[in-house]
Amino acid sequence: MDKSIDKSLSPNMAVDVSPAKVFPYGIDSEGKAKSVPIWRFTQPHMAAFHLSWISFFMSFVATFAPAALVPVIRDDLFLTKPQLGNAGVAAVCGAIGARIFMGTFVDTVGPRYGSAATMLVTAPAVFCMSLVTDFSTFAVTRFFIGCSLCMFVCCQFWCGSMFNVRIVGTANAIAAGWGNMGGGACLFIMPLIYDGIRKHAPGFQAWRWAFFVPGAIYILSAFGTLMFGIDHPSGKDYRDLKKDGTLKSKGALWPVIKCGLGNYRAWVLALTYGYSFGVELTVDNVITEYFYDQFGLNLKVAGALGAIFGLMNLFTRASGGMLSDLVAKYWGMRGRLWALWIIQTLGGVFCVILGKVNHSLTATIAILIIFSIFCQQACGAHFGITPFVSRRAYGVVSGLVGAGGNVGAAITQAIWFAGTASWQQKLEKKDGFVYMGIQTIVLTLVLFLIHFPMWGSMLTGPREGAQEEDYYLREWSAEEVAEGLHQGSMRFAMESKSQRGYRDRSVVAASSASPQEPPAVKATAS
């Protein structure tokens, strides 16, 4: 690779070190990495990758630590089944507003400060879990701890800012998948911590002391992110980039929010994400208790078996992103949409089967593993599509889609696992899995509504003459274009021509060899 700075980068974006040394595997016209060497910690790309998933991992550990110890906690606090279910709903509700807010926050100040601030603000809630005395304090504390799941937006925004469009699905999926492993890891880790502390303190005190472990790690992770993280591929943080003019302002805040919330594709993906990630959150909340009650297992064994579901994220979510990137090479964005629909529908099918094999522990474990593969692959496939919905409001769209996952989890748990109505109290968890699977299959059909003018939809081709530049330029007013605020979007539009698929491969090749500055585009009012 040429040792000089890529000339297609803005002059102000030149990093202080040769890109070949900073990232020897190649960068694109935006300074983004073209591969994901997970074994490296190279600044700025891979350092951001690892810091983002580690922070997200810890948010999952803290949020679902109460679920890992719920058989002990419910006996100590005398909690009923509906109360436990409602506390689980509170845990995932906390991140709904927080994720939407975080999308705007990272667009403004950058993902590094977003990650660190989230952990420092929510760490006190993790410590406060040791002080709960009844259902009200238990539910409120779970709500505030759950707010830390907005870390997902920081994670996806950070990776989306560091990796090329051809591999952004893979990078996002690996980082989010490894972060999601925290939901499974805590089901295994927290009972062990509890067991170790119980040797030196009574059981009703041991589970309380156990929460000091994730709380302390929150604080350490926050300072690690501040010390070693870098916001941007240029090697600078958002504050410095805005000071020297390298990072153009995205204009007033309201147009950015309006741009993200006004794109119907973001709302469709938010709904379907509610039945991939939302289903995953629901299972993380109930699976340990399900094994404990349904099969009469002890807490450590139930936790270890329940952890299987979350720990499958080691490769399942990543494989979903990789599959999305792979099909895009041949069938473009339409391939990404079809892959997501097929995978998530299969996840719903196996969720139904999970509820039907409730009399066999072996069959339940086997189906749980298969179910986890499709459910978590669908999560990864979602964020192979999300970065293309909007460039100007990428953070807002990521926050909205991410919040959709928590809304789906809250609604699903409230209906099938936590209701107080007489018909809901008659439902067993195995019935909840069946109805949750059916709900997933039906609501995933809305993916057929997504249409990009330049790429088409699942059933229709692209609109004649539609160009990527036209789609992303619509997010800017004529005045903003005159000021040059749209240049980052135009670079992204050139890179995103790869989403046309195999038939237009020659166009993509021509695009990659195009002049170093984006072509002049006629300004149009948004």
C-alpha positions as CSV (number, residue, x, y, z in Angstrom):
1,M,0.0,0.0,0.0
2,D,1.1,3.6,-0.7
3,K,2.9,4.9,2.4
4,S,1.5,8.4,1.9
5,I,-1.8,9.7,3.1
6,D,-4.7,8.7,0.9
7,K,-5.3,11.8,-1.2
8,S,-9.0,11.2,-1.3
9,L,-9.0,12.2,2.4
10,S,-9.6,15.9,3.2
11,P,-6.2,17.6,3.8
12,N,-7.3,18.3,7.4
13,M,-7.9,14.6,8.0
14,A,-4.3,13.6,7.5
15,V,-3.2,11.6,10.5
16,D,0.1,12.1,12.1
17,V,1.4,8.6,11.3
18,S,1.4,6.9,8.0
19,P,-1.8,4.9,7.5
20,A,0.3,1.9,6.5
21,K,1.8,1.9,10.0
22,V,-1.4,2.9,11.8
23,F,-3.5,0.3,10.0
24,P,-1.4,-1.9,7.7
25,Y,-4.5,-3.8,6.3
26,G,-5.7,-0.9,4.2
27,I,-8.0,2.1,4.6
28,D,-10.6,3.7,2.3
29,S,-11.3,7.2,1.1
30,E,-12.8,8.1,4.5
31,G,-9.9,6.7,6.5
32,K,-11.9,3.7,7.5
33,A,-10.4,0.2,7.9
34,K,-11.1,-2.3,5.1
35,S,-10.7,-5.4,7.4
36,V,-11.3,-6.4,11.0
37,P,-8.1,-8.1,12.4
38,I,-9.6,-8.9,15.8
39,W,-6.2,-10.1,17.2
40,R,-4.8,-6.5,17.0
41,F,-5.3,-3.5,19.3
42,T,-4.1,-1.0,16.6
43,Q,-5.0,2.7,17.1
44,P,-7.4,4.1,16.2
45,H,-9.5,1.4,14.5
46,M,-9.0,-1.8,16.5
47,A,-8.6,0.0,19.8
48,A,-12.1,1.5,19.3
49,F,-13.4,-1.9,18.3
50,H,-12.2,-3.6,21.4
51,L,-13.1,-0.8,23.9
52,S,-16.6,-0.6,22.4
53,W,-17.4,-4.3,22.8
54,I,-15.9,-4.6,26.3
55,S,-18.0,-1.6,27.5
56,F,-21.1,-3.1,26.0
57,F,-20.3,-6.5,27.5
58,M,-20.1,-5.0,31.0
59,S,-23.5,-3.3,30.5
60,F,-25.0,-6.7,29.8
61,V,-23.3,-8.3,32.8
62,A,-24.7,-5.6,35.2
63,T,-28.2,-5.5,33.7
64,F,-28.8,-9.2,33.8
65,A,-26.9,-10.0,37.0
66,P,-30.2,-9.8,39.0
67,A,-31.7,-12.4,36.6
68,A,-28.8,-14.7,37.3
69,L,-29.5,-14.6,41.0
70,V,-33.3,-14.3,40.8
71,P,-34.0,-17.6,42.6
72,V,-32.1,-16.3,45.6
73,I,-33.3,-12.7,45.4
74,R,-37.0,-13.7,45.1
75,D,-36.8,-15.7,48.3
76,D,-35.0,-13.0,50.2
77,L,-37.3,-10.2,49.1
78,F,-40.5,-12.4,48.9
79,L,-41.2,-11.5,45.3
80,T,-44.1,-13.0,43.3
81,K,-44.0,-14.2,39.7
82,P,-45.7,-11.0,38.3
83,Q,-43.3,-8.8,40.3
84,L,-40.3,-10.7,39.0
85,G,-41.6,-10.3,35.4
86,N,-42.3,-6.6,35.9
87,A,-38.8,-6.0,37.3
88,G,-37.5,-7.7,34.1
89,V,-39.6,-5.4,32.0
90,A,-38.2,-2.4,34.0
91,A,-34.7,-3.5,33.3
92,V,-35.1,-3.3,29.5
93,C,-37.4,-0.2,29.6
94,G,-34.5,1.8,31.0
95,A,-32.6,1.8,27.8
96,I,-35.5,2.8,25.5
97,G,-35.2,6.6,26.0
98,A,-31.5,6.3,26.8
99,R,-30.7,4.7,23.5
100,I,-32.6,7.4,21.5
101,F,-30.8,10.1,23.6
102,M,-27.5,8.5,23.2
103,G,-27.9,8.5,19.4
104,T,-28.0,12.3,19.5
105,F,-25.3,12.5,22.1
106,V,-22.7,10.5,20.1
107,D,-23.5,12.5,17.0
108,T,-22.5,15.6,19.0
109,V,-19.7,14.7,21.3
110,G,-18.4,11.3,20.0
111,P,-18.7,7.7,21.1
112,R,-15.7,7.8,23.5
113,Y,-17.3,10.3,25.9
114,G,-20.7,8.6,25.4
115,S,-19.3,5.2,26.5
116,A,-17.4,6.6,29.5
117,A,-20.3,8.8,30.6
118,T,-22.8,6.0,30.5
119,M,-20.7,3.8,32.8
120,L,-19.9,6.5,35.3
121,V,-23.5,7.6,35.5
122,T,-25.0,4.1,35.9
123,A,-22.3,2.6,38.2
124,P,-24.0,4.0,41.3
125,A,-27.2,2.1,40.4
126,V,-25.2,-1.2,40.2
127,F,-23.8,-0.6,43.7
128,C,-27.3,0.3,44.9
129,M,-28.6,-3.2,44.1
130,S,-27.0,-4.3,47.3
131,L,-29.4,-2.0,49.2
132,V,-32.8,-3.0,47.8
133,T,-35.4,-4.2,50.3
134,D,-38.6,-4.8,48.4
135,F,-40.2,-5.0,44.9
136,S,-40.3,-1.2,44.4
137,T,-36.6,-0.6,45.1
138,F,-35.6,-3.8,43.2
139,A,-37.6,-2.7,40.1
140,V,-36.4,0.9,40.2
141,T,-32.8,-0.1,40.5
142,R,-33.1,-2.6,37.6
143,F,-34.6,0.2,35.6
144,F,-31.6,2.5,36.1
145,I,-29.0,-0.2,35.6
146,G,-30.8,-1.1,32.4
147,C,-30.2,2.4,31.1
148,S,-26.6,1.4,30.6
149,L,-27.7,-0.8,27.7
150,C,-27.6,2.4,25.6
151,M,-24.0,1.5,25.4
152,F,-25.0,-0.5,22.3
153,V,-25.5,2.8,20.4
154,C,-22.0,3.9,21.3
155,C,-20.6,0.5,20.2
156,Q,-22.3,0.5,16.8
157,F,-21.7,4.2,16.1
158,W,-18.0,3.8,17.0
159,C,-17.5,0.7,14.8
160,G,-19.6,2.2,12.0
161,S,-17.3,5.2,12.1
162,M,-14.1,3.1,11.9
163,F,-14.9,0.4,9.2
164,N,-15.6,0.5,5.5
165,V,-19.1,-0.1,4.2
166,R,-18.2,-3.4,2.7
167,I,-17.4,-4.9,6.1
168,V,-19.4,-2.6,8.5
169,G,-21.9,-5.4,9.0
170,T,-19.2,-7.8,10.1
171,A,-17.5,-5.2,12.4
172,N,-20.7,-4.1,14.0
173,A,-21.9,-7.7,14.4
174,I,-18.7,-9.0,16.0
175,A,-18.5,-6.1,18.4
176,A,-22.2,-6.2,19.4
177,G,-22.1,-10.0,19.5
178,W,-19.2,-10.1,21.9
179,G,-20.9,-7.4,24.0
180,N,-24.1,-9.4,24.1
181,M,-22.2,-12.3,25.5
182,G,-22.3,-10.5,28.8
183,G,-26.0,-11.5,29.0
184,G,-24.9,-15.2,29.0
185,A,-21.6,-14.8,30.9
186,C,-23.3,-13.1,33.9
187,L,-25.7,-16.1,34.2
188,F,-22.6,-18.3,34.7
189,I,-20.3,-15.8,36.5
190,M,-22.7,-14.2,39.1
191,P,-23.7,-17.6,40.7
192,L,-20.0,-18.4,41.1
193,I,-19.3,-15.0,42.7
194,Y,-22.3,-15.5,44.9
195,D,-21.1,-19.0,45.9
196,G,-17.6,-17.7,46.7
197,I,-18.9,-14.9,48.9
198,R,-21.4,-17.2,50.6
199,K,-18.5,-19.0,52.2
200,H,-17.8,-15.9,54.2
201,A,-21.2,-14.3,54.6
202,P,-24.8,-15.4,54.9
203,G,-26.7,-16.0,51.7
204,F,-29.0,-13.0,52.1
205,Q,-25.8,-10.8,52.3
206,A,-23.7,-12.7,49.7
207,W,-25.9,-11.9,46.8
208,R,-25.8,-8.2,47.7
209,W,-22.0,-8.1,48.0
210,A,-21.8,-9.8,44.6
211,F,-23.0,-6.6,42.8
212,F,-19.9,-4.7,43.9
213,V,-17.9,-6.7,41.3
214,P,-19.7,-5.4,38.1
215,G,-20.0,-2.0,39.7
216,A,-16.2,-1.7,40.2
217,I,-15.5,-3.0,36.7
218,Y,-17.9,-0.3,35.3
219,I,-15.6,2.4,36.8
220,L,-12.4,0.8,35.5
221,S,-13.9,0.4,32.0
222,A,-14.9,4.0,31.9
223,F,-11.4,5.3,32.7
224,G,-9.9,2.8,30.3
225,T,-12.1,4.1,27.5
226,L,-11.2,7.7,28.3
227,M,-7.5,6.9,28.4
228,F,-7.1,4.7,25.3
229,G,-10.1,5.4,23.1
230,I,-10.0,7.6,19.9
231,D,-13.2,8.9,18.3
232,H,-12.3,9.2,14.7
233,P,-10.2,7.4,12.0
234,S,-8.1,10.5,11.7
235,G,-6.7,9.8,15.2
236,K,-8.4,12.7,16.9
237,D,-11.5,13.1,19.1
238,Y,-14.6,15.0,18.1
239,R,-13.7,18.1,20.1
240,D,-10.3,18.6,18.3
241,L,-11.8,17.8,14.9
242,K,-14.4,20.4,15.3
243,K,-11.9,23.0,16.5
244,D,-9.6,22.6,13.5
245,G,-12.5,22.3,11.1
246,T,-11.8,18.8,10.0
247,L,-15.2,17.5,11.2
248,K,-17.9,19.5,9.6
249,S,-20.8,20.4,11.7
250,K,-24.0,18.5,10.9
251,G,-25.9,21.7,11.3
252,A,-28.6,22.4,13.9
253,L,-29.6,19.6,16.2
254,W,-33.2,19.5,15.3
255,P,-32.7,18.8,11.5
256,V,-30.5,15.8,12.5
257,I,-33.1,14.4,14.8
258,K,-35.8,15.1,12.2
259,C,-33.7,13.4,9.5
260,G,-33.3,10.2,11.6
261,L,-36.8,10.0,13.0
262,G,-38.5,11.0,9.7
263,N,-37.0,8.0,7.8
264,Y,-39.6,5.2,7.8
265,R,-36.9,2.6,7.2
266,A,-35.5,3.3,10.7
267,W,-38.9,2.6,12.2
268,V,-39.4,-0.6,10.3
269,L,-36.0,-1.9,11.4
270,A,-36.7,-0.7,15.0
271,L,-39.9,-2.9,14.9
272,T,-38.1,-6.0,13.6
273,Y,-35.1,-5.5,15.9
274,G,-37.6,-5.7,18.7
275,Y,-38.1,-9.4,17.7
276,S,-34.5,-10.3,17.4
277,F,-32.6,-8.4,20.1
278,G,-35.8,-7.9,22.0
279,V,-36.4,-11.7,22.0
280,E,-32.7,-12.1,23.1
281,L,-33.2,-9.8,26.1
282,T,-36.4,-11.6,27.1
283,V,-34.7,-15.0,27.0
284,D,-31.7,-13.6,29.1
285,N,-34.2,-12.4,31.7
286,V,-36.2,-15.7,32.0
287,I,-34.1,-18.6,31.0
288,T,-32.3,-19.3,34.3
289,E,-35.5,-19.3,36.2
290,Y,-37.1,-21.5,33.5
291,F,-34.4,-24.2,33.9
292,Y,-34.5,-23.8,37.7
293,D,-38.3,-24.3,37.9
294,Q,-39.1,-26.5,34.9
295,F,-36.4,-29.1,35.4
296,G,-35.6,-28.8,39.1
297,L,-32.0,-27.8,38.7
298,N,-29.8,-26.1,41.3
299,L,-28.8,-22.4,40.7
300,K,-25.3,-23.0,39.4
301,V,-26.4,-25.7,36.9
302,A,-29.5,-23.6,35.8
303,G,-27.3,-20.6,35.4
304,A,-24.6,-22.5,33.4
305,L,-27.3,-23.9,31.0
306,G,-29.0,-20.6,30.7
307,A,-25.6,-19.0,29.9
308,I,-25.4,-21.1,26.7
309,F,-27.9,-18.9,25.0
310,G,-26.0,-15.6,25.6
311,L,-22.5,-17.1,25.2
312,M,-23.4,-18.3,21.6
313,N,-22.9,-14.6,20.7
314,L,-19.2,-15.4,20.6
315,F,-19.8,-16.2,16.9
316,T,-23.6,-16.1,16.1
317,R,-24.2,-12.4,15.9
318,A,-20.9,-12.0,14.1
319,S,-21.9,-14.6,11.6
320,G,-25.1,-12.7,10.9
321,G,-23.2,-9.6,10.0
322,M,-20.7,-11.6,7.9
323,L,-23.6,-13.3,6.1
324,S,-25.2,-9.9,5.4
325,D,-21.9,-8.6,4.0
326,L,-21.4,-11.8,1.9
327,V,-24.8,-11.7,0.3
328,A,-24.4,-8.0,-0.4
329,K,-21.4,-8.8,-2.6
330,Y,-23.7,-10.7,-5.0
331,W,-27.2,-9.3,-4.4
332,G,-26.5,-5.9,-2.8
333,M,-29.0,-4.4,-0.3
334,R,-31.8,-6.6,-1.6
335,G,-29.7,-9.6,-0.5
336,R,-29.2,-8.1,3.0
337,L,-32.9,-7.7,3.4
338,W,-33.8,-11.2,2.2
339,A,-31.1,-12.7,4.5
340,L,-32.5,-10.8,7.5
341,W,-36.0,-12.0,6.8
342,I,-35.1,-15.6,6.4
343,I,-32.9,-15.8,9.4
344,Q,-35.3,-14.0,11.8
345,T,-38.2,-16.1,10.6
346,L,-36.3,-19.3,11.4
347,G,-35.5,-17.8,14.8
348,G,-39.3,-17.5,15.4
349,V,-39.9,-21.0,14.3
350,F,-37.3,-22.5,16.7
351,C,-38.6,-20.3,19.5
352,V,-42.0,-22.0,19.0
353,I,-40.3,-25.4,19.1
354,L,-38.4,-24.5,22.3
355,G,-41.7,-24.1,24.1
356,K,-43.0,-27.4,22.8
357,V,-40.1,-29.6,24.0
358,N,-40.5,-28.6,27.6
359,H,-40.5,-32.2,28.9
360,S,-37.0,-33.1,27.8
361,L,-33.9,-31.2,29.2
362,T,-31.7,-32.6,26.4
363,A,-34.1,-31.5,23.6
364,T,-34.6,-28.1,25.3
365,I,-30.8,-27.5,25.3
366,A,-30.4,-28.6,21.7
367,I,-33.3,-26.4,20.5
368,L,-32.1,-23.5,22.6
369,I,-28.7,-23.6,20.8
370,I,-30.3,-23.7,17.3
371,F,-32.8,-20.9,18.4
372,S,-29.9,-18.8,19.7
373,I,-28.0,-19.1,16.4
374,F,-30.9,-17.6,14.3
375,C,-32.1,-15.1,16.9
376,Q,-28.6,-13.6,17.3
377,Q,-27.7,-13.8,13.6
378,A,-30.7,-11.7,13.0
379,C,-29.4,-9.1,15.4
380,G,-26.2,-8.9,13.5
381,A,-27.9,-8.8,10.1
382,H,-29.9,-5.7,11.2
383,F,-26.8,-3.7,11.6
384,G,-25.6,-4.7,8.2
385,I,-28.6,-2.5,6.9
386,T,-28.9,0.2,9.6
387,P,-25.7,2.2,8.5
388,F,-27.2,2.8,5.1
389,V,-30.6,4.2,6.2
390,S,-29.1,7.7,6.9
391,R,-25.6,9.1,6.9
392,R,-26.3,12.5,8.4
393,A,-28.3,11.0,11.3
394,Y,-26.5,7.7,11.7
395,G,-26.4,8.0,15.5
396,V,-30.1,8.9,15.7
397,V,-31.0,5.9,13.5
398,S,-28.8,3.5,15.5
399,G,-30.4,4.8,18.7
400,L,-33.9,4.4,17.3
401,V,-33.3,0.8,16.0
402,G,-31.5,-0.1,19.3
403,A,-34.4,1.3,21.3
404,G,-36.7,-0.8,19.2
405,G,-35.0,-3.9,20.7
406,N,-35.8,-2.8,24.2
407,V,-39.4,-1.9,23.4
408,G,-39.9,-5.3,21.8
409,A,-38.4,-6.9,24.9
410,A,-40.6,-4.8,27.3
411,I,-43.8,-5.5,25.3
412,T,-43.1,-9.2,24.9
413,Q,-42.3,-9.8,28.6
414,A,-45.3,-7.7,29.7
415,I,-47.6,-9.8,27.6
416,W,-46.3,-13.3,27.9
417,F,-44.1,-13.4,31.0
418,A,-45.1,-10.7,33.5
419,G,-48.9,-10.1,33.2
420,T,-51.2,-9.8,36.1
421,A,-54.4,-10.6,34.3
422,S,-56.0,-14.0,35.1
423,W,-55.3,-15.4,31.7
424,Q,-51.7,-14.2,31.8
425,Q,-51.1,-15.8,35.2
426,K,-52.2,-19.1,33.8
427,L,-49.5,-19.0,31.1
428,E,-46.4,-20.9,31.8
429,K,-43.0,-19.9,30.5
430,K,-43.1,-22.6,27.9
431,D,-46.3,-21.1,26.5
432,G,-44.6,-17.7,26.5
433,F,-41.9,-19.1,24.2
434,V,-44.5,-20.4,21.8
435,Y,-46.4,-17.1,21.5
436,M,-43.2,-15.1,21.3
437,G,-42.1,-17.2,18.4
438,I,-45.4,-16.7,16.5
439,Q,-45.2,-13.0,17.2
440,T,-41.7,-12.9,15.7
441,I,-42.7,-14.7,12.5
442,V,-45.6,-12.4,11.9
443,L,-44.0,-9.0,12.6
444,T,-40.8,-9.8,10.6
445,L,-43.0,-9.6,7.5
446,V,-42.8,-5.8,7.6
447,L,-39.3,-6.0,6.1
448,F,-41.0,-6.3,2.7
449,L,-41.9,-2.6,3.1
450,I,-38.3,-1.3,3.0
451,H,-37.3,0.2,-0.3
452,F,-34.2,2.2,-1.3
453,P,-34.6,4.1,-4.5
454,M,-31.1,3.2,-5.8
455,W,-31.2,-0.4,-4.6
456,G,-34.8,-1.5,-4.6
457,S,-36.7,-3.7,-2.1
458,M,-37.0,-7.4,-1.5
459,L,-39.6,-7.7,-4.3
460,T,-38.8,-4.8,-6.6
461,G,-35.7,-3.5,-8.3
462,P,-34.1,0.0,-8.1
463,R,-35.8,3.1,-9.5
464,E,-34.5,4.0,-12.9
465,G,-31.8,6.7,-12.7
466,A,-31.7,6.7,-8.9
467,Q,-28.2,7.4,-7.5
468,E,-26.7,7.0,-4.1
469,E,-25.7,10.7,-4.1
470,D,-29.3,11.8,-4.6
471,Y,-30.6,9.7,-1.7
472,Y,-28.0,11.0,0.8
473,L,-28.1,14.6,-0.5
474,R,-31.8,14.9,0.3
475,E,-30.8,15.0,4.0
476,W,-29.2,18.4,3.5
477,S,-30.7,21.8,2.6
478,A,-29.4,23.9,-0.3
479,E,-27.8,26.3,2.2
480,E,-26.0,23.5,4.0
481,V,-24.8,22.1,0.7
482,A,-23.5,25.5,-0.2
483,E,-21.5,25.5,3.0
484,G,-20.0,22.1,2.1
485,L,-21.5,20.3,5.1
486,H,-22.6,17.4,2.9
487,Q,-19.1,16.3,1.8
488,G,-18.9,13.4,4.3
489,S,-22.2,12.1,3.1
490,M,-21.1,12.3,-0.5
491,R,-17.9,10.2,0.3
492,F,-20.2,7.7,2.0
493,A,-22.5,7.7,-1.1
494,M,-19.5,6.8,-3.3
495,E,-18.5,4.0,-1.0
496,S,-22.0,2.7,-0.7
497,K,-22.3,2.0,-4.5
498,S,-21.0,-1.5,-3.5
499,Q,-24.6,-2.2,-2.3
500,R,-25.8,-2.5,-5.9
501,G,-24.7,-6.1,-6.0
502,Y,-23.2,-8.4,-8.6
503,R,-25.0,-7.1,-11.7
504,D,-23.5,-3.6,-11.2
505,R,-20.1,-4.8,-10.2
506,S,-18.5,-2.8,-13.1
507,V,-20.1,0.4,-11.8
508,V,-18.7,-0.3,-8.3
509,A,-15.2,-0.9,-9.8
510,A,-15.5,2.3,-11.7
511,S,-16.6,4.1,-8.6
512,S,-13.6,2.9,-6.6
513,A,-11.3,4.3,-9.3
514,S,-13.2,7.6,-9.5
515,P,-11.6,11.0,-8.8
516,Q,-10.5,11.7,-5.3
517,E,-13.1,14.4,-4.6
518,P,-16.9,13.7,-4.7
519,P,-18.5,14.7,-7.9
520,A,-20.3,18.1,-7.9
521,V,-23.9,17.5,-7.0
522,K,-26.6,20.0,-7.6
523,A,-28.0,21.2,-4.3
524,T,-31.6,20.5,-3.6
525,A,-33.7,21.6,-0.7
526,S,-34.4,18.8,1.8
